[in-house]
Amino acid sequence: MWTEKAQAKINLTLDALYKRPDGYHEVEMVMQTVDLSDHLTFTEREADEIALSCTAPYIPLDERNLVYQAAKLMKETFGVQKGIHIHIDKRIPVAAGLAGGSSDAAATLRGLNKVWNLGQSLDQLAELGAKIGSDVPFCMYGGTAVARGRGEKIERLPNTCPMWVVLVKPPIAVSTAEVYGRLRTDEIEKHPSTKAMVEALAKGDLRQICAEMGNVLEKVTFAMHPEVERLKSQLLKFGAPGAMMSGSGPTVFALVEREEKALRICNALRGFSREVYLCRFF
Ligand code: ATP
């Protein structure tokens, strides 16, 4: 039996430059993992099959699950004729902009690499993971990184100072494909600066990090779901130095330097949302 943790991510910046001929947007994003994680447990099986179980009842357990796709890819790529049971203890909110599925897929590649003794490096696993989804390579490494291309080209950054993160998820699901489908890159008013964010992170200056945060998908998701924008305003009203939507939403987050202040904001938010999480950069 083997266990792997799959961390959630937030976007500190998310920029879309243009739509590519293959249908994806060329993006530039500064990403950060946080210590909110799913726990995956791998148990070998006699029968040559992939079996999944999950604590969240509404998650598909067949080919539609990214964990299943990752396990199948490992079996096919390395000719493994062994069975595996993977249990997903789901703690990351689903369809929330926190890359829960992609992180589970990355953890599956890491876990099966160990369980089946395949000897692959993280770089090799990240390259394989890009076949499953654009966010999987970042989730393979975690920490702080710039993602480019369709999100799969990763430039890792040194760890920055540990910040507190308050996450709030309104009770709606957002489809990433739909948000990108509605985005018009020629109408984007302000593009975030990757360079300025990287410099702010290197200094560990929270005010500067907050000033450089930017997500070009906010406008699209806010127009579809005004409650997401309202939650962001509430985070700022309760004293967060900076707040933003993660990915295509609907989760919004605030960065806070001191634990007591983060706890105060969490408690204030609990009056408005049932899904409030306190975590840290990881
Ligand atoms: P991203 O930020 O990468 O867009 P997300 O956090 O918005 O991802 P996920 O939680 O990964 O979204 O889930 C998106 C969809 O993927 C859900 O509708 C879910 O049914 C499906 N899915 C497939 N595998 C998983 C998994 N292991 N965990 C969660 N969702 C999964």
Boltz pocket constraint, residues with backbone or C-beta under 6 A from the ligand:
constraints:
  - pocket:
      binder: B
      contacts: [[A, 58], [A, 59], [A, 60], [A, 64], [A, 65], [A, 66], [A, 67], [A, 88], [A, 92], [A, 93], [A, 94], [A, 95], [A, 96], [A, 97], [A, 98], [A, 99], [A, 100], [A, 101], [A, 102], [A, 104], [A, 105], [A, 135], [A, 174], [A, 176], [A, 247], [A, 248], [A, 249]]
      max_distance: 6.0
